[in-house]
Amino acid sequence: MSQKVSPPPTNNRIPTLVTKEREFSWQVATNLFISFKYAWAGISYGFKTQRNFRIHVGVCAVAIALSIILHLSPVEIAIIAITSGLVLTLELLNTALESLVDLTVKQTYHELAKIAKDCAAGAVLVSALVSLLVGSILILPPLATLIISAF
Ligand SMILES: Nc1ncnc2c1ncn2[C@@H]1O[C@H](COP(=O)(O)OP(=O)(O)OP(=O)(O)O)[C@@H](O)[C@H]1O
């Protein structure tokens, strides 16, 4: 089966897409404070609209709190913080990608839209499972010791 292949972009077309002015953007943050404001708006949108994001925030907060209460080593706490941060980051990227797909195809079915959304959701799931595994390995033994010693 033959497939149509587009030619590579010619050199004189590339610079228009890579200018500092970002002419295709509707608005550009003018300073660092405004950039933080928009980043916070994204996190806030994720928290308000995505049930999975709220669940992950809760689970990550409990995992980090437990690792501090159980006096895990700084490296162990850092590992739990990194894996937690990865899950939350991927959840926000998943939300961003969902919005982009919806913006592109609206309410029409498209096989590529399905692949994009399924893969993004899969990335979140992989990170959540790894995070669960890491949390269980580091938190469960000292937690079990604490519970047993209490009886
Ligand atoms: N335009 C589309 N074309 C084809 N399949 C789609 C389309 N929109 C959604 N789907 C399918 O429906 C599933 C659910 O879509 P949705 O937009 O809720 O994404 P999601 O990643 O499951 O959402 P969330 O992360 O919020 O649970 C997608 O994983 C995909 O398989």
PDBQT file of the ligand as one rigid body, heavy atoms in Angstrom, charges set to zero:
ROOT
HETATM    1  N1  LIG A 201     -13.135  12.540  19.715  1.00  0.00    +0.000 N 
HETATM    2  C1  LIG A 201     -12.927  11.282  20.079  1.00  0.00    +0.000 A 
HETATM    3  N2  LIG A 201     -12.694  10.316  19.157  1.00  0.00    +0.000 NA
HETATM    4  C2  LIG A 201     -12.499   9.043  19.519  1.00  0.00    +0.000 A 
HETATM    5  N3  LIG A 201     -12.534   8.592  20.780  1.00  0.00    +0.000 NA
HETATM    6  C3  LIG A 201     -12.742   9.489  21.761  1.00  0.00    +0.000 A 
HETATM    7  C4  LIG A 201     -12.953  10.884  21.474  1.00  0.00    +0.000 A 
HETATM    8  N4  LIG A 201     -13.146  11.528  22.649  1.00  0.00    +0.000 NA
HETATM    9  C5  LIG A 201     -13.062  10.600  23.600  1.00  0.00    +0.000 A 
HETATM   10  N5  LIG A 201     -12.812   9.378  23.094  1.00  0.00    +0.000 N 
HETATM   11  C6  LIG A 201     -12.672   8.111  23.829  1.00  0.00    +0.000 C 
HETATM   12  O1  LIG A 201     -13.348   8.229  25.060  1.00  0.00    +0.000 OA
HETATM   13  C7  LIG A 201     -12.419   8.059  26.151  1.00  0.00    +0.000 C 
HETATM   14  C8  LIG A 201     -12.814   8.976  27.276  1.00  0.00    +0.000 C 
HETATM   15  O2  LIG A 201     -12.691  10.315  26.837  1.00  0.00    +0.000 OA
HETATM   16  P1  LIG A 201     -12.352  11.479  27.858  1.00  0.00    +0.000 P 
HETATM   17  O3  LIG A 201     -12.359  12.756  27.086  1.00  0.00    +0.000 OA
HETATM   18  O4  LIG A 201     -13.282  11.391  29.013  1.00  0.00    +0.000 OA
HETATM   19  O5  LIG A 201     -10.856  11.114  28.277  1.00  0.00    +0.000 OA
HETATM   20  P2  LIG A 201     -10.295  10.441  29.621  1.00  0.00    +0.000 P 
HETATM   21  O6  LIG A 201      -8.789  10.463  29.492  1.00  0.00    +0.000 OA
HETATM   22  O7  LIG A 201     -10.892   9.111  29.885  1.00  0.00    +0.000 OA
HETATM   23  O8  LIG A 201     -10.813  11.456  30.694  1.00  0.00    +0.000 OA
HETATM   24  P3  LIG A 201     -10.383  11.566  32.219  1.00  0.00    +0.000 P 
HETATM   25  O9  LIG A 201      -8.872  11.547  32.263  1.00  0.00    +0.000 OA
HETATM   26  O10 LIG A 201     -10.967  12.876  32.617  1.00  0.00    +0.000 OA
HETATM   27  O11 LIG A 201     -11.001  10.378  32.918  1.00  0.00    +0.000 OA
HETATM   28  C9  LIG A 201     -11.029   8.328  25.552  1.00  0.00    +0.000 C 
HETATM   29  O12 LIG A 201      -9.995   7.649  26.271  1.00  0.00    +0.000 OA
HETATM   30  C10 LIG A 201     -11.207   7.798  24.135  1.00  0.00    +0.000 C 
HETATM   31  O13 LIG A 201     -11.029   6.372  24.101  1.00  0.00    +0.000 OA
ENDROOT
TORSDOF 0
